[in-house]
Amino acid sequence: MTEEIPGSENRPDSQSEKFDFQTRESGLAHAWSRLDYRDDDIVIASHGKSGTTWLQQIVCQLIFDGDPTIALQDKAVMLGGRHLPLDEQLDILAAQKHRRFIKTHARVEAVSFSDRMKYIYIARDGRDVAWSMFNIASKRNNQNSLIGNSTIEKSWHQPKARPATEERDPVIFFREWMASDGYPFWPFWANIRSWWNVRNRPNVMFLHYNNLKEDLEKSVHQISSFLELNKSEAVISKAVEHSGFSWMKKNADLVAPYGGKLWHGGGKTFINKGTNGRWKDLLSADDVSEYEARAKRELSPDCAHWLATGRLLSGESPADRWSRTQNGPCRNFFDVYRSHSKTRI
C-alpha cells in the first residue's frame, strides 16, 4: 500500500492536473503565435527555478555591454506569463529596440521554432529546483495575483491554504511536487524531455546550473560566442562581475522578476542562496532513491546523468561540446518531434 503524502488532499485529482497543464500549454502556444518575431531574437527557456534569472542577467549584461544600471526586470519579458496581460507583454516586446531576449517555461512544442533565432535552455537537478521553488512559493504575497491571458489564467489554480507548519516544510513540498509532476507550476519531466529533443540543433545551446556555478567566466564566454556578440574582454569581465551571486543579491530588486514585488522580502527573497544540495541533509534515503529511479524512468541515461551533474555520460557538458564543434548534427525539427513525441528519450 502506498503511503499518502501529507497535504495531498489539497491537490486536484490527476485528471484535473492533466487538464490544467494542457490548458496552460494551449494558452502559451497562443501567446507565442501572436509574437512578431525578429531574426535575432533570443529565447531563454527552462523549467522554473533552474537558473533562468541568472542566465537572463548574463545575456542582458552582454547585450548592454556590462552596464550595472540596467534593470533586468525592465528588459526581460516572460511571454505568456500570468502577471501582465498578454497585449501588454506584446507591446513591450514590440517597443524594444535592443536585441530581445524572451523568457519561457513552456515546452518547445508551444514555442514557435525558427532556424534564425537562438535558443538557450538551462536546467538543474529536480531536487534543487524543488528547494528553490519552495522558497518563493512559501513567501509569495498578495500581489501574486492572477491576471493576463485568460486561457492561461484559468489554468493557474491556487492550492488551498495549509497549516503554517506545513508551509515551512520543504520535504513535504518536495514530495507533493514530485507526486504531481510540478503542480501547480509547470510539468518538470516533460519540459526536460521536450527541449532535450532539440539539443543538437546548431541554434540551441544547453546549459546547466552547475556549469555556471563551476566556472561563470567560461560560461559567459560560451554564451557570448553562441549569440555571436563579439564582445571585448572588458565587457565579458563586467558581465561576469554583474552576474555573480553577491552582486545580484545586493542588487536583487534590479534583477528579480517584477522587482521582487511578488514576494515578502522583495528581490532578496527571490535571489535567495544560489546553492545546490540543500536537500541532502533533509530528504530520506527513500526520497533520494525514489527521485533517482524516477529520473531514470522519465529520461534517457545520458539526459538523466546530465540533469544530475551538468555533464553527459562522456564527461563533457553540452556547452563544452558546442564550443568544441561550433556546430552539431541538424535534423528537421518536425522530424525530431515526430520521432520522439511518443517515445521515452
C-alpha positions in Angstrom: 0.0 0.0 0.0 1.4 3.4 -1.0 1.7 5.9 1.9 -0.4 9.0 1.4 1.7 12.2 1.0 0.8 14.8 3.7 -1.3 17.6 2.2 -2.3 15.5 -0.9 -6.0 16.3 -0.2 -5.2 19.9 -1.3 -4.2 18.8 -4.8 -6.7 18.2 -7.6 -7.0 14.7 -9.0 -4.8 13.5 -11.8 -7.4 14.3 -14.5 -7.7 17.9 -13.2 -3.9 18.2 -13.2 -3.7 16.9 -16.8 -6.3 19.4 -18.0 -4.6 22.2 -16.1 -1.3 21.6 -17.8 -2.9 21.1 -21.3 -4.9 24.3 -20.9 -1.9 26.3 -19.8 0.2 24.9 -22.7 -2.5 25.9 -25.1 -2.5 29.4 -23.7 1.3 29.6 -24.0 1.2 28.4 -27.6 -1.4 31.1 -28.3 0.8 33.8 -26.8 3.8 32.7 -28.9 1.7 32.6 -32.0 1.0 36.3 -31.6 4.6 37.3 -31.3 6.1 39.3 -34.2 9.4 37.6 -34.5 12.8 39.1 -35.3 15.6 37.1 -36.7 18.0 38.0 -33.9 15.6 37.1 -31.0 16.9 35.1 -28.2 14.7 32.7 -26.3 15.7 31.7 -22.8 13.9 28.5 -21.8 13.8 26.4 -18.7 11.7 24.9 -16.0 11.2 27.4 -13.3 13.9 27.9 -10.7 16.6 26.3 -12.8 18.8 29.4 -13.1 16.6 31.3 -15.5 17.1 34.8 -14.0 20.8 34.1 -13.7 21.0 33.3 -17.4 18.9 36.3 -18.3 21.2 38.6 -16.3 24.2 37.2 -18.2 22.5 37.8 -21.6 21.3 41.2 -20.5 24.7 42.3 -19.4 26.3 41.1 -22.6 23.8 42.9 -24.7 24.1 46.2 -22.7 27.9 46.0 -22.5 28.1 45.3 -18.8 26.1 48.4 -17.7 25.4 47.9 -14.0 22.5 50.4 -14.1 20.4 48.3 -16.5 17.4 46.7 -14.7 16.8 43.2 -15.9 13.2 43.4 -14.8 12.7 46.3 -17.3 14.1 44.4 -20.3 13.0 40.7 -19.7 9.6 39.6 -20.7 8.1 36.2 -19.9 5.8 35.7 -22.9 2.5 34.2 -21.7 3.3 34.9 -18.1 0.4 35.4 -15.8 1.4 38.7 -14.1 0.9 41.0 -17.1 -1.9 41.0 -19.7 -0.7 39.4 -23.0 -1.3 42.5 -25.0 0.9 44.5 -22.7 3.6 41.9 -23.0 3.5 42.1 -26.7 3.5 45.9 -26.7 6.6 45.9 -24.5 8.4 43.5 -26.8 7.4 45.4 -29.9 8.8 48.7 -28.5 12.2 47.2 -27.6 14.9 48.5 -29.9 17.7 46.3 -28.5 18.3 42.6 -29.2 15.4 41.0 -27.5 15.7 38.1 -25.0 12.4 36.4 -24.2 11.8 34.0 -21.3 9.6 30.9 -21.3 8.9 27.9 -19.1 7.0 26.3 -21.9 7.9 23.1 -23.7 9.4 23.6 -27.1 6.2 22.4 -28.8 4.5 25.6 -27.5 7.2 27.9 -28.8 7.3 28.7 -32.5 10.7 27.4 -33.6 12.8 29.3 -36.1 16.2 28.4 -37.5 17.1 32.1 -37.5 16.6 32.6 -33.8 18.8 31.5 -30.9 17.5 29.3 -28.0 19.3 28.8 -24.7 17.9 26.1 -22.4 19.1 25.8 -18.8 18.3 23.0 -16.3 19.0 22.0 -12.8 18.7 18.8 -10.7 15.0 18.5 -9.8 15.7 18.3 -6.1 17.4 21.7 -6.2 14.6 23.1 -8.3 12.1 22.0 -5.7 14.0 23.6 -2.8 14.3 26.8 -4.7 10.6 26.6 -5.7 9.6 26.1 -2.1 11.3 29.3 -1.1 9.4 31.5 -3.5 6.1 29.6 -3.2 6.1 29.9 0.6 6.9 33.6 0.6 4.6 34.9 -2.1 2.4 37.9 -1.1 -1.0 39.1 -2.1 0.4 40.9 -5.2 0.9 37.4 -6.7 -2.4 38.0 -8.5 -3.7 36.0 -11.5 -4.1 38.3 -14.4 -3.2 38.2 -18.1 -4.1 35.8 -20.9 -7.5 34.4 -19.9 -6.7 30.9 -21.1 -3.5 30.8 -19.1 -5.2 32.5 -16.1 -7.9 29.8 -15.9 -5.2 27.1 -15.6 -3.4 28.6 -12.6 -5.4 27.0 -9.8 -4.1 28.2 -6.4 -3.6 25.3 -3.9 -5.8 25.5 -0.8 -4.3 27.1 2.3 -2.3 24.8 4.5 -1.2 24.9 8.1 1.7 27.3 8.7 4.0 24.5 9.9 3.4 22.5 6.7 4.1 25.6 4.6 7.6 25.7 6.2 8.4 22.1 5.5 10.4 21.8 2.2 10.3 18.0 2.4 6.5 17.8 2.2 6.6 20.4 -0.6 9.2 18.2 -2.5 7.1 15.1 -2.1 4.0 16.8 -3.3 5.8 18.5 -6.1 7.2 15.1 -7.3 4.0 13.2 -6.9 2.1 15.8 -9.0 4.9 16.4 -11.5 5.4 20.1 -10.7 1.7 21.0 -10.0 0.6 23.8 -9.6 3.5 25.3 -11.5 4.9 23.5 -14.7 5.4 19.8 -15.6 9.1 19.0 -14.8 10.0 15.9 -16.7 8.1 16.8 -19.9 9.8 20.1 -20.0 13.3 18.5 -19.8 12.4 15.8 -22.4 10.9 18.4 -24.8 14.0 20.6 -25.0 16.4 17.6 -24.9 14.8 16.6 -28.3 16.3 19.6 -30.0 19.6 19.8 -28.1 21.7 19.1 -31.2 20.4 21.9 -33.4 23.1 24.5 -34.1 20.9 27.3 -32.9 20.2 25.7 -29.5 22.5 25.9 -26.5 22.2 23.6 -23.5 23.4 24.9 -20.1 23.2 23.5 -16.6 23.1 25.4 -13.3 26.2 23.5 -12.3 28.1 24.8 -15.3 27.5 28.4 -14.2 28.4 27.6 -10.6 31.7 25.8 -11.6 33.0 28.4 -14.0 31.0 31.5 -14.6 33.6 33.3 -16.7 33.8 30.3 -19.0 30.0 30.1 -19.3 29.8 33.8 -20.1 32.4 33.4 -22.9 30.4 30.4 -24.3 27.1 32.3 -24.2 28.7 35.4 -25.9 30.2 33.2 -28.6 26.9 31.3 -29.2 25.0 34.5 -29.5 27.7 35.9 -31.9 28.0 39.0 -29.9 31.8 39.5 -30.4 32.2 41.3 -27.0 35.6 42.5 -25.7 37.3 41.0 -22.7 36.4 44.2 -20.8 32.7 43.7 -21.4 33.0 40.0 -20.6 34.6 40.9 -17.3 31.9 43.3 -16.4 29.2 40.8 -17.4 30.8 38.2 -15.1 31.0 40.6 -12.2 27.4 41.8 -12.6 26.2 38.2 -12.9 27.9 36.9 -9.8 25.6 35.9 -6.9 26.9 38.5 -4.5 26.3 41.4 -7.0 22.9 40.0 -7.9 21.9 39.6 -4.2 23.0 43.1 -3.4 21.0 44.5 -6.4 18.2 42.0 -6.2 15.4 44.4 -6.9 17.1 45.3 -10.2 17.2 41.7 -11.4 14.3 39.8 -9.7 11.1 39.4 -11.7 8.8 42.4 -11.2 11.4 44.0 -9.0 10.7 41.4 -6.3 7.3 42.9 -5.6 5.6 39.5 -5.6 7.3 38.1 -2.5 7.7 39.0 1.1 11.2 40.4 1.5 11.3 41.7 -2.1 14.0 40.8 -4.6 16.3 39.3 -1.9 13.8 36.6 -1.3 13.9 35.6 -5.0 17.7 35.9 -5.2 17.9 33.6 -2.2 21.0 31.4 -1.7 22.3 30.4 -5.1 23.4 27.0 -3.7 22.7 23.4 -4.5 22.3 20.3 -2.3 20.2 21.9 0.5 18.1 18.8 0.3 20.9 16.4 1.2 20.5 16.6 5.0 16.7 16.6 4.9 15.5 14.1 2.3 15.4 10.5 3.5 17.3 7.7 1.7 14.0 6.5 0.3 13.2 10.0 -1.0 16.5 10.2 -2.8 16.3 6.7 -4.3 12.7 7.3 -5.5 13.7 10.6 -7.2 16.7 9.0 -8.9 14.6 6.0 -10.0 12.0 8.4 -11.4 14.7 10.3 -13.4 15.8 7.1 -15.0 12.2 6.2 -15.9 11.4 9.6 -17.3 14.7 10.3 -19.2 17.3 8.6 -21.2 20.6 7.6 -19.3 22.5 10.5 -20.9 19.8 13.0 -20.1 19.3 11.8 -16.5 23.1 11.9 -15.9 23.3 15.4 -17.4 20.4 16.7 -15.3 22.0 15.4 -12.1 25.6 16.5 -12.8 25.7 19.0 -15.7 27.8 16.5 -17.6 26.9 14.0 -20.3 28.0 10.4 -19.8 31.0 11.2 -21.9 32.2 13.6 -19.2 31.6 16.6 -21.4 29.0 19.3 -20.9 26.7 20.1 -23.9 28.1 23.7 -23.8 31.7 22.3 -24.0 30.7 20.1 -26.9 29.2 23.0 -28.7 32.3 25.1 -28.1 34.5 22.2 -29.4 32.5 21.6 -32.6 30.9 25.0 -33.2 28.2 23.0 -34.9 26.1 20.0 -34.3 24.1 17.4 -36.2 21.0 19.1 -37.5 17.8 17.4 -38.4 14.5 18.9 -39.4 12.7 20.0 -36.1 9.5 18.3 -37.1 11.3 15.0 -37.8 12.8 15.2 -34.4 9.5 15.9 -32.8 7.7 13.1 -34.6 10.4 10.6 -33.8 10.4 11.4 -30.1 6.9 12.6 -29.2 5.6 9.2 -28.4 8.7 7.6 -27.0 10.9 7.9 -24.0 14.1 9.6 -24.9 
